[in-house]
Amino acid sequence: MAKSKIVKANEKIAEKVVGTFEKIEDTVVGGYSKIEDAFVDRYLAKDGETTADAKERLKKEQEKRNEEAKQITQSNR
């Protein structure tokens, strides 16, 4: 069954919109990542620690705090 011209036009528009959204998303996420890395490197990394190491350390510290908070919540019930 042949598609109407309107359906074909809508598909082309949808492809353009999705492609543009993906480009914008990549730009925004990339920009955020650069800012995050610079912040971690400048303010949170310890001497001699790489940005990746600092992020991993911070992630582990946060997981530990979450576990402690969970245990406190459970003990208060």
C-alpha distances in whole Angstrom, upper triangle without the diagonal:
4,6,9,13,14,12,13,16,17,16,19,21,21,22,25,26,26,27,30,31,31,34,36,36,37,40,41,41,43,45,46,47,49,51,52,53,55,57,57,59,61,62,61,62,65,67,66,63,59,57,55,58,58,55,55,59,58,55,57,60,57,56,60,60,57,59,62,61,59,62,64,62,62,66,66,64
4,6,9,12,10,10,13,15,14,16,19,19,20,22,24,24,25,28,29,30,32,34,34,36,38,39,40,42,44,45,46,48,50,50,52,54,55,56,58,60,61,60,61,64,66,65,62,58,56,54,57,58,54,55,58,57,54,57,59,57,56,60,60,57,59,62,61,59,63,64,62,62,66,66,65
4,7,8,6,7,10,11,11,13,15,16,16,19,20,21,22,25,26,27,29,31,31,33,35,36,37,39,41,42,43,45,47,47,49,51,52,53,55,57,58,57,58,62,64,62,59,56,53,51,55,55,52,52,56,54,52,55,57,54,53,57,57,55,56,60,58,57,60,62,59,60,64,64,62
4,5,5,6,9,10,11,13,14,16,17,19,20,21,23,25,26,27,29,31,32,33,35,36,38,39,41,42,44,46,47,48,50,52,53,54,56,57,58,58,59,63,65,64,61,57,54,53,56,56,53,54,57,55,53,56,58,55,55,59,59,56,58,61,59,58,61,63,60,61,65,65,63
4,6,5,6,9,10,11,12,14,15,17,18,20,21,23,24,26,27,29,30,32,33,35,36,38,39,41,42,44,45,46,48,50,51,52,54,56,57,57,58,61,63,62,59,56,53,52,55,55,52,53,56,55,52,56,57,55,55,58,58,56,58,61,59,58,62,63,61,62,65,65,64
4,5,5,6,9,10,10,12,14,15,16,18,20,21,22,24,26,27,28,30,32,33,34,36,37,39,40,42,43,44,46,48,49,50,52,54,55,55,56,59,62,61,58,54,51,50,53,53,50,51,54,53,50,53,55,52,52,56,56,53,55,58,56,55,59,60,58,59,63,62,61
4,5,5,6,9,10,10,12,14,15,16,18,20,21,22,24,26,27,29,30,31,33,34,36,37,39,41,42,43,45,47,48,49,50,52,53,53,54,58,60,59,56,52,49,48,51,51,48,49,52,50,48,51,53,50,50,53,53,51,53,56,54,53,56,58,55,56,60,60,59
4,5,5,6,9,10,11,13,14,15,17,19,20,21,23,25,26,27,29,30,32,33,35,36,38,39,41,42,43,45,47,48,49,51,52,52,53,57,59,57,54,51,48,47,50,50,47,48,51,50,48,51,53,50,50,54,54,51,53,56,55,54,57,59,57,57,61,61,60
4,5,5,6,9,10,11,12,14,15,17,18,20,21,23,24,26,27,29,30,32,33,35,36,38,39,41,42,44,45,47,48,50,51,51,52,56,58,57,54,50,47,46,50,50,46,48,51,49,47,50,52,49,50,53,53,51,53,56,54,53,57,58,56,57,61,61,60
4,5,5,6,9,10,10,12,14,15,16,18,20,21,22,24,26,27,28,30,31,33,34,36,37,38,40,42,43,44,46,48,49,49,50,53,56,55,52,48,45,44,47,47,44,45,48,47,44,48,49,47,47,50,50,48,50,53,51,50,54,55,53,54,57,57,56
4,5,5,6,9,10,11,12,14,15,16,18,20,21,23,24,26,27,28,30,31,33,35,36,37,39,41,42,43,45,46,47,47,48,52,54,53,50,46,43,42,45,45,42,43,46,45,43,46,48,45,45,49,49,46,48,51,50,49,52,54,52,53,56,56,55
4,5,5,6,9,10,11,12,14,16,17,19,20,21,23,25,26,27,29,30,32,33,35,36,38,39,41,42,44,45,47,47,47,51,53,52,49,45,42,41,45,45,42,43,46,45,43,46,48,45,45,49,49,47,49,52,51,50,54,55,53,54,58,58,57
4,5,5,6,9,10,11,12,14,15,17,18,20,21,22,24,26,27,29,30,32,33,34,36,38,39,40,42,44,45,45,46,50,52,51,48,44,41,40,44,44,40,42,45,43,41,45,46,44,44,48,48,45,48,51,49,48,52,53,51,53,56,56,55
4,5,5,6,8,10,10,12,14,15,16,18,20,21,22,24,26,27,28,30,32,32,34,36,37,38,40,42,43,43,44,47,50,49,46,42,39,38,41,41,38,39,42,41,39,42,44,41,41,45,45,42,45,48,46,45,49,50,48,49,53,53,52
4,6,5,6,9,10,11,12,14,15,17,18,20,21,22,24,26,27,29,30,31,33,35,36,37,39,41,42,42,42,46,48,47,44,40,37,36,40,40,37,38,41,40,38,41,43,40,40,44,44,42,44,48,46,45,49,50,49,50,53,53,53
4,6,5,6,9,10,11,12,14,15,17,18,20,21,23,24,26,27,29,30,32,33,35,36,37,39,40,41,41,45,47,46,43,40,37,36,39,39,36,38,41,39,38,41,43,40,41,45,45,43,45,48,47,46,50,51,49,51,54,54,54
4,5,5,6,9,10,11,12,14,15,16,18,20,21,22,24,26,27,28,30,32,33,34,36,37,39,39,40,44,46,45,42,39,35,34,38,38,34,36,39,37,36,39,41,38,39,42,42,40,43,45,44,43,47,48,46,48,51,51,51
4,5,5,6,9,10,10,12,14,15,16,18,20,21,22,24,26,27,28,30,31,32,34,36,37,37,38,41,43,43,40,36,33,32,35,35,32,33,37,35,33,36,38,35,36,40,39,37,40,43,41,41,44,46,44,45,49,49,48
4,5,5,6,9,10,11,13,14,15,16,18,20,21,23,25,26,27,29,30,32,33,35,36,36,37,40,42,41,38,35,32,31,34,34,31,33,36,35,33,36,38,36,36,40,40,38,41,44,43,42,46,47,46,47,50,51,50
4,5,5,6,9,10,11,12,14,15,17,18,20,21,23,24,26,27,29,30,32,33,35,35,36,39,41,40,38,34,31,31,34,34,31,33,36,34,33,36,38,36,36,40,40,38,41,44,42,42,46,47,45,47,50,50,50
4,5,5,6,9,10,10,12,14,15,16,18,20,21,22,24,26,27,28,30,32,33,33,34,37,40,39,36,33,29,29,32,32,28,30,33,32,30,33,35,32,33,37,36,35,37,40,39,39,42,43,42,43,47,47,47
4,5,5,6,9,10,10,12,14,15,16,18,20,21,22,24,26,27,28,30,31,31,32,35,37,36,34,30,27,26,30,29,26,28,31,30,28,31,33,31,31,35,35,33,36,39,38,38,41,42,41,43,46,46,46
4,5,5,6,9,10,11,12,14,15,17,19,20,21,23,24,26,27,29,30,30,31,35,36,35,33,29,26,26,29,29,26,28,31,30,29,32,34,32,33,36,36,35,38,40,39,39,43,44,43,45,48,48,48
4,5,5,6,9,10,11,12,14,15,17,18,20,21,23,24,26,27,28,29,30,34,35,35,32,29,26,25,29,28,25,28,31,29,28,31,33,30,32,35,35,33,36,39,38,38,41,42,41,43,46,46,46
4,5,5,6,8,10,11,12,14,15,16,18,20,21,22,24,26,27,27,28,31,34,33,30,27,23,23,26,26,23,25,28,26,24,28,29,27,28,32,31,30,33,35,34,34,38,39,38,40,43,43,43
4,6,5,6,8,10,10,12,14,15,16,18,20,21,22,24,26,25,26,30,32,31,28,24,21,21,24,24,21,23,26,25,24,27,29,27,28,31,32,30,33,36,35,35,38,40,39,41,44,44,44
4,6,5,6,9,10,11,12,14,15,17,18,20,21,23,24,25,25,29,31,30,28,24,21,21,25,24,22,24,27,25,25,28,30,28,29,33,32,32,35,37,36,37,40,41,40,42,45,45,46
4,5,5,6,9,10,11,12,14,15,17,18,20,21,22,23,24,28,30,29,27,24,20,20,24,23,20,23,25,23,22,26,27,25,27,30,30,29,32,34,33,34,37,38,37,39,42,42,43
4,5,5,6,9,10,10,12,14,15,16,18,20,21,21,22,25,28,27,24,21,17,17,21,20,17,19,22,20,19,23,24,22,24,27,27,26,29,31,30,31,34,35,35,37,39,40,41
4,5,5,6,9,10,11,12,14,15,16,18,20,20,21,24,26,25,22,19,16,16,20,19,17,19,22,21,20,24,25,24,25,28,28,28,31,33,32,33,36,38,37,39,42,42,43
4,5,5,6,9,10,11,12,14,15,17,18,19,20,24,25,25,23,19,16,17,20,19,17,20,23,21,21,25,25,24,26,29,29,28,31,33,33,34,37,38,37,40,42,42,43
4,5,5,6,9,10,10,12,14,15,16,17,18,22,24,24,21,18,15,15,19,17,15,18,20,18,18,21,22,20,22,25,25,25,28,30,29,30,33,34,34,36,38,39,40
4,5,5,6,9,10,10,12,14,15,15,16,19,21,21,18,15,12,12,15,14,12,15,17,16,16,19,20,19,21,24,24,24,27,29,28,29,32,33,33,35,38,38,40
4,5,5,6,9,10,10,12,14,15,15,19,20,20,17,14,11,12,16,15,13,16,19,17,18,21,22,21,24,26,26,27,29,31,31,32,35,36,36,38,41,41,43
4,5,5,6,9,10,10,12,13,14,18,20,20,18,15,12,14,17,15,13,17,18,16,17,21,21,20,23,25,25,25,28,30,29,31,34,34,34,37,39,39,41
4,5,5,6,8,10,11,11,12,16,18,18,16,13,10,11,14,12,10,13,15,13,14,17,17,16,19,22,21,22,25,26,26,27,30,31,31,34,36,36,38
4,5,5,6,8,10,10,10,14,16,15,13,10,7,8,11,10,9,12,14,13,14,17,18,17,20,22,22,23,26,27,27,29,32,32,33,35,37,38,40
4,6,5,6,8,10,10,14,15,15,13,11,8,11,14,12,11,15,16,15,17,20,20,20,22,24,24,25,28,29,29,31,34,34,35,37,39,40,42
4,5,5,6,7,9,12,15,16,14,12,9,12,14,11,11,14,15,13,15,18,17,17,20,22,21,23,26,27,26,29,31,31,32,35,36,37,39
4,6,6,5,6,10,12,13,10,9,6,9,10,7,7,11,11,10,12,15,14,15,18,19,19,21,23,24,24,27,29,29,30,33,34,35,37
4,6,6,5,9,10,10,9,7,5,9,10,8,9,12,13,12,15,17,17,18,20,22,22,24,26,27,28,30,32,32,34,36,37,38,40
4,6,7,9,10,12,11,11,9,13,13,11,12,16,15,14,17,19,18,19,22,23,23,25,28,28,29,31,33,33,34,37,38,39,41
4,6,8,11,13,12,12,10,14,14,10,12,15,14,12,15,18,16,17,20,21,20,22,25,25,25,28,30,30,31,34,35,35,38
4,6,10,12,10,10,9,11,11,7,9,11,10,9,12,14,12,13,17,17,17,19,22,22,23,25,27,27,29,31,32,33,35
4,7,8,6,7,6,9,8,5,8,11,9,9,13,14,13,15,18,18,19,21,23,24,25,27,29,29,31,33,34,35,37
4,6,5,8,9,12,9,7,11,12,10,11,15,15,14,16,19,19,20,22,24,24,25,28,29,29,32,34,34,36,38
4,6,9,11,13,11,10,14,15,13,15,18,18,18,20,23,22,23,26,27,27,29,32,32,33,35,37,38,39,42
4,7,10,12,10,10,14,14,13,15,18,18,19,21,23,23,25,27,28,29,31,33,34,35,37,38,39,41,43
4,7,8,6,6,10,11,10,12,14,15,15,18,20,20,22,24,25,26,28,30,31,32,34,35,36,38,40
4,5,5,6,9,10,10,12,14,15,16,18,20,21,23,24,26,27,29,30,32,33,35,36,38,39,41
4,5,5,6,9,10,10,12,14,15,16,18,20,21,22,24,26,27,28,30,32,33,35,36,37,39
4,5,5,6,9,10,11,12,14,15,17,18,20,21,23,25,26,27,29,30,32,33,35,36,38
4,5,5,6,9,10,11,12,14,15,17,18,20,21,23,24,26,27,29,30,32,33,35,37
4,5,5,6,8,10,10,12,14,15,16,18,20,21,22,24,26,27,28,30,32,33,35
4,5,5,6,9,10,10,12,14,15,16,18,20,21,22,24,26,27,29,30,32,33
4,5,5,6,9,10,11,12,14,15,17,19,20,21,23,25,26,27,29,30,32
4,5,5,6,9,10,11,12,14,15,17,18,20,21,23,24,26,27,29,31
4,5,5,6,9,10,11,12,14,15,16,18,20,21,22,24,26,27,29
4,5,5,6,9,10,11,12,14,15,16,18,20,21,23,24,26,28
4,5,5,6,9,10,11,12,14,15,17,18,20,21,23,25,26
4,5,5,6,9,10,11,12,14,15,17,18,20,21,23,25
4,5,5,6,9,10,10,12,14,15,16,18,20,21,23
4,5,5,6,9,10,10,12,14,15,16,18,20,22
4,5,5,6,9,10,11,12,14,15,17,19,21
4,5,5,6,9,10,11,12,14,15,17,19
4,5,5,6,9,10,10,12,14,15,17
4,5,5,6,9,10,11,12,14,16
4,5,5,6,9,10,11,12,15
4,5,5,6,9,10,11,13
4,5,5,6,9,10,11
4,5,5,6,9,10
4,5,5,6,9
4,6,5,7
4,5,5
4,6
4
